Amino acid sequence: VVLAIISNWNKTVCPKDDVYFLGDFGDKNRINCLNGNIHFVEVNYERNGKSEKPDMKIYTNDELTVTGKNNFKYFLRHEPINPLENKKVDEDRFYIFGHIHEKNRYKRNGINVGTDLYNFTPVELEEIDWMRNAVLNHLDENVFKESCE
């Protein structure tokens, strides 16, 4: 799987592209094989390893903010947050997350960009903007149910 991620990443990402990686890569020593200006959120799999990529920006606070189309702010996290369970969370925030792998593609307040949902390929910001529009304007209650009834 790691070799597929590296191959698909380098087919998608140019050396000067900004890339936000939300954790669970595994062997951080292989990151030096990846194209791009990497902003890396360290989580449980990566905290103890060292990377050979000297220009990589490493974050340990598990939340970054990036701006997409029409100056829309995305809050990038490793794990999703459910505003109904966590009252400290601003319900107006829209999250980009991974961690849960293929379990949920969408939540009411975010999108799962785990590579296992996208053929082990990074998801471009334009596609995230498109999916955000679908979540906010077109998906109904049936999409967000946890189980079939």
N, CA, C and O of each residue as an XYZ file, in Angstrom:
596
protein
N       0.826     -1.190      0.000
C       0.000      0.000      0.000
C       0.873      1.257      0.000
O       0.565      2.212     -0.714
N       1.946      1.279      0.778
C       2.803      2.462      0.840
C       3.382      2.774     -0.535
O       3.461      3.940     -0.922
N       3.790      1.742     -1.279
C       4.342      1.977     -2.615
C       3.285      2.525     -3.568
O       3.602      3.340     -4.434
N       2.031      2.090     -3.422
C       0.939      2.637     -4.240
C       0.703      4.103     -3.901
O       0.489      4.921     -4.796
N       0.740      4.440     -2.615
C       0.561      5.834     -2.202
C       1.673      6.702     -2.798
O       1.398      7.781     -3.322
N       2.915      6.244     -2.723
C       4.044      7.013     -3.258
C       3.899      7.200     -4.755
O       4.066      8.311     -5.258
N       3.592      6.133     -5.475
C       3.450      6.204     -6.925
C       2.310      7.136     -7.334
O       2.500      8.010     -8.180
N       1.143      6.960     -6.749
C      -0.012      7.796     -7.098
C       0.208      9.248     -6.680
O      -0.193     10.168     -7.392
N       0.837      9.453     -5.536
C       1.154     10.796     -5.074
C       2.004     11.515     -6.120
O       1.683     12.632     -6.525
N       3.089     10.872     -6.556
C       4.020     11.523     -7.471
C       3.447     11.699     -8.877
O       3.932     12.539     -9.636
N       2.433     10.928     -9.233
C       1.735     11.143    -10.504
C       0.797     12.350    -10.412
O       0.481     12.969    -11.428
N       0.356     12.681     -9.208
C      -0.628     13.739     -8.985
C       0.001     15.053     -8.536
O      -0.463     16.127     -8.918
N       1.050     14.972     -7.731
C       1.644     16.142     -7.089
C       2.926     16.546     -7.800
O       3.816     15.722     -8.013
N       3.015     17.826     -8.167
C       4.235     18.379     -8.758
C       5.181     18.816     -7.638
O       4.739     19.057     -6.515
N       6.479     18.920     -7.935
C       7.440     19.263     -6.882
C       7.143     20.565     -6.132
O       7.501     20.676     -4.959
N       6.509     21.544     -6.759
C       6.257     22.824     -6.090
C       4.850     22.940     -5.513
O       4.512     23.985     -4.957
N       4.024     21.912     -5.625
C       2.664     21.936     -5.078
C       2.694     21.908     -3.554
O       3.549     21.256     -2.954
N       1.748     22.625     -2.927
C       1.549     22.499     -1.484
C       0.627     21.315     -1.246
O      -0.423     21.191     -1.878
N       1.034     20.440     -0.322
C       0.260     19.248      0.005
C       0.104     19.174      1.513
O       1.062     19.371      2.261
N      -1.116     18.887      1.948
C      -1.397     18.735      3.372
C      -1.685     17.264      3.626
O      -2.659     16.709      3.115
N      -0.830     16.645      4.419
C      -0.980     15.226      4.718
C      -1.469     15.104      6.155
O      -0.844     15.630      7.076
N      -2.591     14.408      6.345
C      -3.259     14.392      7.642
C      -2.952     13.157      8.476
O      -3.746     12.770      9.334
N      -1.819     12.548      8.231
C      -1.343     11.483      9.101
C      -1.656     10.082      8.637
O      -2.340      9.870      7.636
N      -1.134      9.126      9.395
C      -1.249      7.690      9.124
C      -0.501      7.264      7.861
O      -0.980      6.412      7.112
N       0.650      7.844      7.630
C       1.480      7.408      6.509
C       2.206      6.126      6.855
O       2.364      5.247      6.007
N       2.645      6.014      8.085
C       3.389      4.832      8.501
C       4.867      5.158      8.615
O       5.278      5.871      9.531
N       5.661      4.648      7.704
C       7.111      4.814      7.738
C       7.493      6.196      7.211
O       7.542      6.416      6.001
N       7.763      7.122      8.130
C       8.076      8.494      7.733
C       9.366      8.595      6.924
O       9.584      9.599      6.246
N      10.212      7.591      6.980
C      11.444      7.622      6.195
C      11.171      7.595      4.695
O      12.013      8.019      3.904
N      10.011      7.106      4.304
C       9.675      7.057      2.871
C       9.111      8.371      2.349
O       8.896      8.513      1.146
N       8.873      9.314      3.218
C       8.319     10.592      2.794
C       9.284     11.335      1.885
O       8.859     12.133      1.050
N      10.558     11.086      2.035
C      11.517     11.769      1.167
C      11.349     11.372     -0.295
O      11.951     11.997     -1.168
N      10.553     10.359     -0.582
C      10.277      9.937     -1.955
C       9.124     10.732     -2.585
O       8.848     10.576     -3.774
N       8.452     11.578     -1.802
C       7.236     12.251     -2.268
C       7.520     13.638     -2.828
O       8.342     14.383     -2.295
N       6.825     13.971     -3.912
C       6.881     15.315     -4.479
C       6.124     16.289     -3.598
O       5.270     15.893     -2.804
N       6.446     17.573     -3.746
C       5.642     18.624     -3.151
C       6.222     19.257     -1.907
O       7.146     18.743     -1.276
N       5.639     20.396     -1.584
C       5.921     21.135     -0.368
C       4.951     20.597      0.673
O       3.793     21.013      0.720
N       5.416     19.681      1.502
C       4.527     18.898      2.359
C       4.331     19.558      3.720
O       5.285     19.923      4.407
N       3.060     19.696      4.081
C       2.647     20.137      5.413
C       2.084     18.874      6.065
O       1.042     18.366      5.649
N       2.765     18.380      7.067
C       2.493     17.051      7.592
C       1.981     17.114      9.021
O       2.647     17.667      9.897
N       0.806     16.553      9.262
C       0.261     16.459     10.618
C       0.694     15.116     11.194
O       0.285     14.059     10.714
N       1.520     15.173     12.219
C       1.982     13.952     12.865
C       0.891     13.401     13.779
O       0.273     14.135     14.550
N       0.674     12.113     13.677
C      -0.269     11.439     14.567
C       0.371     10.165     15.080
O       1.590     10.011     14.996
N      -0.421      9.255     15.607
C       0.095      8.087     16.309
C       1.126      7.284     15.523
O       2.073      6.787     16.134
N       1.000      7.128     14.215
C       1.951      6.307     13.460
C       3.280      7.011     13.206
O       4.286      6.345     12.957
N       3.307      8.327     13.264
C       4.499      9.051     12.833
C       5.299      9.717     13.935
O       6.443     10.095     13.683
N       4.787      9.881     15.107
C       5.430     10.730     16.108
C       6.867     10.324     16.453
O       7.662     11.192     16.811
N       7.220      9.080     16.363
C       8.556      8.650     16.776
C       9.575      8.593     15.643
O      10.773      8.485     15.909
N       9.141      8.662     14.402
C      10.068      8.541     13.281
C      10.656      9.880     12.881
O      10.135     10.933     13.249
N      11.737      9.834     12.130
C      12.361     11.039     11.591
C      12.259     10.978     10.079
O      12.293      9.897      9.491
N      12.135     12.131      9.453
C      12.044     12.186      8.002
C      13.347     12.704      7.420
O      14.051     13.501      8.040
N      13.651     12.241      6.228
C      14.828     12.711      5.519
C      14.509     13.932      4.654
O      15.410     14.479      4.019
N      13.259     14.367      4.615
C      12.863     15.493      3.769
C      13.003     16.781      4.582
O      12.128     17.092      5.390
N      14.096     17.542      4.382
C      14.392     18.673      5.261
C      13.410     19.842      5.151
O      13.261     20.598      6.111
N      12.738     20.010      4.013
C      11.851     21.158      3.838
C      10.410     20.877      4.269
O       9.544     21.739      4.122
N      10.147     19.689      4.795
C       8.788     19.337      5.198
C       8.412     20.084      6.477
O       9.186     20.142      7.432
N       7.209     20.654      6.472
C       6.689     21.344      7.652
C       5.882     20.347      8.465
O       4.951     19.732      7.946
N       6.229     20.182      9.731
C       5.582     19.192     10.593
C       4.749     19.912     11.643
O       5.210     20.852     12.291
N       3.517     19.455     11.796
C       2.591     20.029     12.772
C       2.187     18.931     13.747
O       1.917     17.801     13.341
N       2.149     19.257     14.999
C       1.740     18.281     16.003
C       0.445     18.687     16.697
O      -0.025     17.979     17.588
N      -0.135     19.817     16.301
C      -1.342     20.292     16.972
C      -2.622     19.710     16.372
O      -3.706     20.001     16.875
N      -2.537     18.911     15.331
C      -3.667     18.185     14.732
C      -4.778     19.087     14.204
O      -5.908     18.625     14.048
N      -4.496     20.350     13.926
C      -5.489     21.135     13.205
C      -4.810     22.285     12.484
O      -4.105     23.094     13.086
N      -5.040     22.338     11.184
C      -4.524     23.407     10.334
C      -5.704     24.047      9.627
O      -6.777     23.450      9.539
N      -5.513     25.249      9.127
C      -6.558     25.920      8.366
C      -6.000     26.251      6.999
O      -4.897     26.787      6.889
N      -6.759     25.932      5.943
C      -6.400     26.327      4.580
C      -7.612     26.996      3.951
O      -8.749     26.791      4.377
N      -7.346     27.798      2.930
C      -8.416     28.527      2.260
C      -8.618     27.954      0.863
O      -7.666     27.775      0.103
N      -9.875     27.669      0.543
C     -10.232     27.124     -0.761
C     -10.929     28.161     -1.624
O     -10.731     29.366     -1.465
N     -11.741     27.668     -2.534
C     -12.486     28.500     -3.478
C     -13.360     29.511     -2.732
O     -13.935     29.199     -1.689
N     -13.450     30.718     -3.277
C     -14.262     31.784     -2.689
C     -13.886     32.080     -1.238
O     -14.738     32.442     -0.427
N     -12.593     31.921     -0.920
C     -12.071     32.189      0.428
C     -12.736     31.355      1.518
O     -12.794     31.775      2.673
N     -13.237     30.177      1.157
C     -13.842     29.284      2.144
C     -12.733     28.643      2.966
O     -11.770     28.121      2.404
N     -12.854     28.677      4.280
C     -11.837     28.094      5.166
C     -12.172     26.645      5.494
O     -13.295     26.309      5.867
N     -11.160     25.805      5.341
C     -11.248     24.403      5.729
C     -10.394     24.202      6.969
O      -9.327     24.800      7.110
N     -10.876     23.358      7.860
C     -10.135     23.010      9.064
C      -9.668     21.573      8.886
O     -10.475     20.644      8.861
N      -8.358     21.402      8.764
C      -7.763     20.105      8.494
C      -7.375     19.437      9.800
O      -6.703     20.027     10.646
N      -7.812     18.195      9.947
C      -7.538     17.410     11.155
C      -7.243     15.971     10.756
O      -7.607     15.524      9.668
N      -6.598     15.277     11.629
C      -6.432     13.846     11.414
C      -7.750     13.128     11.664
O      -8.206     12.359     10.817
N      -8.366     13.369     12.817
C      -9.621     12.695     13.172
C     -10.808     13.626     12.957
O     -10.701     14.832     13.182
N     -11.944     13.070     12.519
C     -13.133     13.918     12.369
C     -13.687     14.334     13.723
O     -13.461     13.676     14.738
N     -14.412     15.436     13.711
C     -15.084     15.916     14.922
C     -16.574     15.961     14.633
O     -17.000     16.412     13.570
N     -17.342     15.497     15.570
C     -18.790     15.559     15.462
C     -19.281     16.703     16.339
O     -19.183     16.619     17.563
N     -19.814     17.782     15.737
C     -20.239     18.918     16.557
C     -21.408     18.591     17.481
O     -21.640     19.303     18.458
N     -22.138     17.530     17.185
C     -23.242     17.155     18.060
C     -22.737     16.507     19.345
O     -23.421     16.538     20.368
N     -21.529     15.914     19.294
C     -20.951     15.266     20.471
C     -19.956     16.166     21.200
O     -19.717     15.985     22.394
N     -19.382     17.120     20.501
C     -18.356     17.969     21.078
C     -18.831     19.419     21.023
O     -18.697     20.078     19.992
N     -19.377     19.911     22.114
C     -19.981     21.247     22.132
C     -18.954     22.366     22.012
O     -19.334     23.512     21.772
N     -17.661     22.071     22.173
C     -16.633     23.092     22.019
C     -16.403     23.439     20.541
O     -15.799     24.466     20.232
N     -16.873     22.603     19.651
C     -16.618     22.771     18.225
C     -17.613     23.765     17.640
O     -18.811     23.703     17.920
N     -17.110     24.669     16.838
C     -17.964     25.608     16.128
C     -18.662     24.853     15.002
O     -18.004     24.334     14.100
N     -19.983     24.788     15.049
C     -20.734     24.023     14.049
C     -20.614     24.603     12.651
O     -20.945     23.924     11.679
N     -20.149     25.841     12.520
C     -19.984     26.447     11.202
C     -18.676     26.034     10.540
O     -18.464     26.331      9.364
N     -17.803     25.360     11.265
C     -16.545     24.913     10.674
C     -16.784     23.717      9.765
O     -17.656     22.886     10.017
N     -15.993     23.650      8.706
C     -16.070     22.517      7.794
C     -14.713     21.829      7.816
O     -13.686     22.452      7.543
N     -14.717     20.537      8.143
C     -13.491     19.787      8.381
C     -13.108     18.898      7.204
O     -13.956     18.344      6.504
N     -11.808     18.786      7.020
C     -11.217     17.806      6.114
C     -10.449     16.864      7.039
O      -9.663     17.315      7.872
N     -10.671     15.568      6.897
C     -10.099     14.624      7.856
C      -9.769     13.303      7.175
O     -10.107     13.083      6.012
N      -9.112     12.440      7.913
C      -8.804     11.071      7.502
C      -9.137     10.151      8.656
O     -10.248     10.197      9.183
N      -8.206      9.329      9.052
C      -8.238      8.474     10.239
C      -9.258      7.336     10.178
O      -8.916      6.216     10.560
N     -10.467      7.557      9.728
C     -11.499      6.523      9.793
C     -11.527      5.668      8.527
O     -12.410      4.827      8.358
N     -10.568      5.884      7.654
C     -10.406      5.114      6.425
C     -11.690      5.134      5.608
O     -12.225      6.213      5.354
N     -12.200      3.993      5.192
C     -13.347      3.987      4.275
C     -14.700      4.004      4.982
O     -15.724      3.797      4.331
N     -14.736      4.240      6.266
C     -16.000      4.127      7.011
C     -17.037      5.176      6.638
O     -18.209      4.826      6.495
N     -16.678      6.418      6.475
C     -17.605      7.475      6.080
C     -16.893      8.400      5.107
O     -15.800      8.883      5.404
N     -17.480      8.651      3.972
C     -16.904      9.614      3.030
C     -17.275     11.036      3.452
O     -16.461     11.955      3.360
N     -18.521     11.203      3.917
C     -19.017     12.532      4.279
C     -19.565     12.534      5.695
O     -20.077     11.526      6.183
N     -19.447     13.670      6.337
C     -20.154     13.962      7.574
C     -20.855     15.295      7.341
O     -20.554     15.994      6.375
N     -21.768     15.641      8.203
C     -22.500     16.904      8.025
C     -21.566     18.109      8.005
O     -21.872     19.136      7.399
N     -20.444     17.973      8.664
C     -19.520     19.093      8.794
C     -18.141     18.790      8.213
O     -17.155     19.411      8.609
N     -18.058     17.829      7.266
C     -16.740     17.555      6.721
C     -16.682     16.447      5.702
O     -17.673     15.783      5.398
N     -15.470     16.271      5.181
C     -15.191     15.292      4.132
C     -13.974     14.468      4.531
O     -12.962     15.003      4.984
N     -14.092     13.167      4.354
C     -12.988     12.245      4.593
C     -12.123     12.208      3.331
O     -12.613     11.864      2.256
N     -10.847     12.556      3.456
C      -9.935     12.518      2.319
C      -8.894     11.409      2.467
O      -7.830     11.466      1.850
N      -9.202     10.399      3.287
C      -8.300      9.254      3.416
C      -8.060      8.631      2.049
O      -9.004      8.392      1.296
N      -6.803      8.368      1.730
C      -6.476      7.929      0.377
C      -7.095      6.589     -0.001
O      -7.241      6.295     -1.187
N      -7.462      5.768      0.988
C      -8.067      4.486      0.640
C      -9.446      4.662      0.003
O      -9.953      3.725     -0.613
N     -10.059      5.828      0.134
C     -11.324      6.127     -0.545
C     -11.117      6.615     -1.971
O     -12.067      6.663     -2.753
N      -9.891      6.975     -2.316
C      -9.593      7.602     -3.607
C      -8.467      6.861     -4.332
O      -7.586      7.482     -4.927
N      -8.506      5.529     -4.276
C      -7.512      4.703     -4.959
C      -6.081      5.081     -4.561
O      -5.177      5.092     -5.397
N      -5.888      5.392     -3.274
C      -4.580      5.745     -2.718
C      -3.927      6.908     -3.469
O      -2.730      6.893     -3.756
N      -4.749      7.917     -3.777
C      -4.301      9.103     -4.504
C      -4.700     10.350     -3.719
O      -5.803     10.397     -3.175
N      -3.838     11.354     -3.645
C      -4.212     12.597     -2.968
C      -5.434     13.247     -3.629
O      -5.657     13.106     -4.831
N      -6.212     13.955     -2.820
C      -7.417     14.626     -3.304
C      -7.087     16.107     -3.495
O      -6.579     16.764     -2.587
N      -7.382     16.614     -4.682
C      -7.068     18.010     -4.991
C      -8.106     18.952     -4.388
O      -9.261     18.577     -4.192
N      -7.679     20.177     -4.099
C      -8.556     21.158     -3.464
C      -9.799     21.446     -4.303
O     -10.875     21.660     -3.745
N      -9.676     21.456     -5.613
C     -10.854     21.669     -6.474
C     -11.906     20.597     -6.250
O     -13.099     20.901     -6.224
N     -11.487     19.349     -6.090
C     -12.431     18.265     -5.827
C     -13.036     18.405     -4.434
O     -14.218     18.122     -4.237
N     -12.235     18.837     -3.475
C     -12.757     19.056     -2.127
C     -13.803     20.168     -2.146
O     -14.841     20.050     -1.495
N     -13.539     21.253     -2.888
C     -14.522     22.331     -3.022
C     -15.832     21.792     -3.597
O     -16.913     22.141     -3.122
N     -15.730     20.942     -4.618
C     -16.920     20.356     -5.253
C     -17.690     19.481     -4.250
O     -18.915     19.564     -4.160
N     -16.966     18.648     -3.504
C     -17.619     17.779     -2.524
C     -18.249     18.596     -1.391
O     -19.336     18.261     -0.919
N     -17.577     19.664     -0.952
C     -18.143     20.525      0.086
C     -19.476     21.105     -0.370
O     -20.436     21.146      0.400
N     -19.535     21.552     -1.617
C     -20.781     22.076     -2.161
C     -21.873     21.007     -2.124
O     -23.019     21.303     -1.786
N     -21.527     19.780     -2.466
C     -22.510     18.689     -2.421
C     -22.993     18.451     -0.990
O     -24.194     18.304     -0.762
N     -22.077     18.413     -0.030
C     -22.443     18.174      1.365
C     -23.357     19.284      1.873
O     -24.378     19.013      2.504
N     -22.990     20.525      1.598
C     -23.743     21.648      2.144
C     -25.071     21.912      1.435
O     -26.005     22.431      2.047
N     -25.164     21.559      0.149
C     -26.332     21.983     -0.629
C     -27.178     20.875     -1.245
O     -28.316     21.125     -1.642
N     -26.650     19.661     -1.333
C     -27.377     18.662     -2.111
C     -27.623     17.329     -1.413
O     -28.559     16.616     -1.773
N     -26.810     16.979     -0.429
C     -26.983     15.682      0.214
C     -28.088     15.764      1.254
O     -28.218     16.760      1.965
N     -28.883     14.698      1.334
C     -29.997     14.711      2.280
C     -29.696     13.813      3.475
O     -28.609     13.244      3.574
N     -30.645     13.692      4.362
C     -30.478     12.934      5.605
C     -30.042     11.491      5.371
O     -29.311     10.940      6.193
N     -30.464     10.869      4.287
C     -30.137      9.466      4.042
C     -28.638      9.236      3.861
O     -28.148      8.145      4.153
N     -27.917     10.221      3.396
C     -26.475     10.083      3.198
C     -25.758      9.981      4.535
O     -24.751      9.280      4.635
N     -26.245     10.655      5.554
C     -25.540     10.748      6.820
C     -25.961      9.723      7.857
O     -25.427      9.730      8.966
N     -26.890      8.850      7.541
C     -27.305      7.829      8.513
C     -26.171      6.843      8.733
O     -25.443      6.500      7.801
N     -26.029      6.396      9.956
C     -24.968      5.461     10.297
C     -25.278      4.029      9.860
O     -24.363      3.230      9.664
N     -26.571      3.701      9.706
C     -26.923      2.346      9.292
C     -28.219      2.365      8.481
O     -28.985      3.326      8.535
N     -28.445      1.305      7.743
C     -29.681      1.176      6.975
C     -30.798      0.711      7.903
O     -30.559     -0.064      8.829
N     -32.000      1.179      7.658
C     -33.125      0.764      8.496
C     -34.089     -0.085      7.698
O     -35.105     -0.532      8.231
